[in-house]
Amino acid sequence: MFKNLKEKLIRTLIKKSLVNRYVDIIDEETKKQALSVVEDPSSLTENDKVKYYKQYYEEHMDEINRTEKEKMMAGLPYSPMFPDIIYENMVCGEFLDKFNATKSNDTLKRADMIKNFLSILVKMFLFNLHSDVCAVTILV
């Protein structure tokens, strides 16, 4: 339960910080799209506009993130500054820290750690693969 709560909290914090970052560097085209829901955008204060920009990015973050992750999976240039990608990098980093902390001659523990980690990776990336089947074989 706490692991899912931790994951959700981390993803939410990352998403909020990215939304704020995007609002800071928003382009004119995106401003128009974000304010298209308002009848008279010229009547809005700057603070009100920022609220609409944030709302726009919050609604479209998953779409933007999915596109960047698809680029990453295809081996194309992508921006790593998206919630799912950042979170997955954090998970990998935590695993590497734990794995590197084990003794090199503790092969059974290391093999078990790799099995568990690969099952996590399969869950993370399974929905991003374009094939119908994803199989990972681990020889110990």
N, C-alpha and C positions, 0 to 999 in steps of 0.2 A: 504494500500500500504506500509506504513512504517513498519507495523508489519511484513509483509513478507520480507521486506528488512532487518530488524533487525534479523529475524530468519536466513536468508541466510548468513548474515555477521557473526553471531555467529557460525553457522555451519562451515563456511569456515575457520574461525580462529581456531576453535577446530581441524578441520581436518589437517590444516597446522602444528599445534603444535604437533599433534600425529604423523604425518609423520616424523617430525624432531626427535621425541623421538624414533620411530622405527628404523630410520637410525642409531641412536646412539647405539642401542642394536641388530643390525641385525646379524643373524646367517649365517654360511657359506653356507648352502643350499639355503637360500634366496638370498645371494649375487650371487651365480651361476645362479639362475633363473633370477635375475634382469639384469645380464650382458650377458645373452644368446642371446640378440638381437645384440650384438656387435661382429664383425668378429674376432677381436684380442683384448680381454680385457686386456692383459698384456701391451699393448701400451698406455693404459689410465692413466692419472694422478689420484691421489687420489680424487681431486676435481671433475673430470669428473665422476669417479665411484660413488661419492656421488649423483651427479645429476641423474644418472641412478637408484640408490637406491630410491631416492625420487619419481622419475617418476613411478617406479614399485609400490610403496606403494600408490601413488595417484590413480593409475589405479585399484588397488585391494582393496582399503579401503572399498568400499561398500560391496564387497564380504565378507571381514573379519568382518565388522560390522554386516551384516545380520546374519552371523553364531553366533556371540556372542549374538545377540538379540534373536535368536531362542533358544539358550541355556537358556537365562534368562526366556523366556516365558514358557519353559518346566520345570522350577524349578531346573535346573542343575547349577553347578558352572560355572561362566562366569567372564569375565573381564569387569568391568564397564567403562573402559577408551576408549570408542568409541564415535564418534560424536553424533549419534542419541541418545544413552543412556544418554550422558552428557546433551544434550539439553533438553531431556524429564525430567531429574531430575531438571534442572533449571526451567522449566515451572511449575513443581509440587511445587518447593520451593517458587516461586513467588505467586502461588495460596495460599499456606499455610500462607505466610506472610500477604496477604490481608485478608484472612479469619480470622486469629487470631487477626487482628486489628479491626474487627467488634465487637460490643457489644454482649454479650451472649444472651441478650433478644431480639435482632433484628432477629427473626427467619425467617421472610419473606425474608429479604436481604440475609441471610445465605443460605436459601433454593434455592433462585435464583442463587447464586454464585455456589452452588454445581451442580445444573442442567447444567449451562454453562460449568463448569469444566469437568463434566462427558461427555458432548458432545465432548469436546476437546480430552479427553482420548480415546473415541471410535474412533475418526479419527486417532489418533496416532497409536493405536494398532489394528485397524480393519484389516489391511493388513497382520498382523502377526498371526492372528488366523487361525487355520486349519479348522474351521467349516465354513459353507456357510452363516450362519446367526449370527449376533451379535445384541443382544437386551439388552437394559438397561432400567429398569423401576424404576422410582423415585416416592416414595410416600411422599407427603408433607402434 
